[in-house]
Amino acid sequence: MSDRQEPGTALRQTLDDLERLLSEERLALRVLDARTLDEVAAKKLAVDATLRGLLEAGVAPTLDERAQFVRVRDGALVNQRLLLHARACVTSVLAMATGQAPATYAPGPTKPPAAQALRVDTRG
């Protein structure tokens, strides 16, 4: 029996690993665990290199693996939103702790000042 995996099995295993890492990352982002985030980032780079190698070698994903790619993409987008939110929270806390005005999003369009109440006599 060979230690080498079939290309399809290797791709599926790599995607499984990536999904697991994204789940770990999501939990670490929710509790702002910097050490775990650093560890997961390093592991994701290794998985990324493996995944790129498989795809460059011409391994064609099956329909199930394509669906798994979509789940990985969706999980990565959720993590990206959590990361942006965490960054904004930390930035705001640091600004408040140092006496600076917290950063805000760009101001939206300004509303025109409310007009004074206008009475219209429709009785003639």
N, C-alpha and C positions, 0 to 999 in steps of 0.2 A: 504494500500500500504506500502511496506517495504522500509526502508532506505538502506538496503543492496542491492548492485548491484549484478547482475549475474557475475560469474567468468569471462566469456568472455568479458563482458562489462567493468569490472574492469581492465582487462588486456589491452584492447583497450584504455581506458582512461589513464592508466599509460603510455603506449607508446606514446599517444598524448602529455601528459605532458612532457615526456622526449624529444620528438622532439621539442616542444616549447622552453624548456630550452636550448637545443643545439643551436637553432637559436638565442636566447638571448646571449648565450655565444659567438657565432661567431661574433655578432655585437660588443660586449664588447672587444673581442680580436682585432678587427680591429681598435678600437679607444683607446686601452690600458686603459680601464676603470677598475681599480683594485677593486673598491668597488662592482661594478656589478659582476665582476668575482668571488669575494668571496661569494656574495649572491647566485649566480647560483650554485657554488660548493656545498654549504650547501643544497640547494634544490635538487640537483642531488643525493646527498647521501640519502636523504629521499625517493626519487623516486626509487633509486636502492634497498633500503630495501623493499619497497612495491613490486617491481617487483620480487625480489628474493623470497619473501614470497608467491606470487601467483604461481610462477613456482614450488617452493618446495611443495605447496599444491596440485600439480598435474594438474594445469590448463594447458590444451594443447592448444597451439596457432593454430588458423585457418590459412589457406593459406594467407589470407589478412594480418593477424598479423605477419606471417613469413616475408612477403614482407616489413612490417613496421619495423621489427627487422633489416632487411638489410639496410633500409633507416637510421635508428638510428645508425647502425654501420658505414655507410658511412659518416654521419654527424659528428660522433665522430672522425673519421679519419681526416676529413677536419679540425676540430678544433684543433686536435693534431698538424697538420702541421702548422697551424697559430700560435699556442702557441710556437712551436719550433722557428719559424721565429721571433716572437716578442721577445722571450728570447735572441736570437742572436743579434737582433737590439739593445736592451737595454744594453746588455753586451758590445757591440762595442762602443756605445755612452759613457758608463761609463768609458771604457778603454781610449778612446780618451780624455775625460774630465779630467782624472787623469794623463795624460801623458804616459800611458802605450801603448804598441803595442796592437792593437785590436786582439782578438782571431780569428784564421782562421781555416778552415777545414784542416784536415791532408793533407800534400802536396801530390800531385799526382806523378806519375812516371816522372822522369826527362827525358827530350828529349836529345838525343845525340847532341853534337854540330854540327851545320850545316857544311857540308864539303865544301871545297873551290871548286869553279867552275872547272870542268875538261873538257878539250877539247879533243875530240878524232878525229883523222884524219882517215877517212874511205876511202880516195882516194888512198891510197897505197903509 
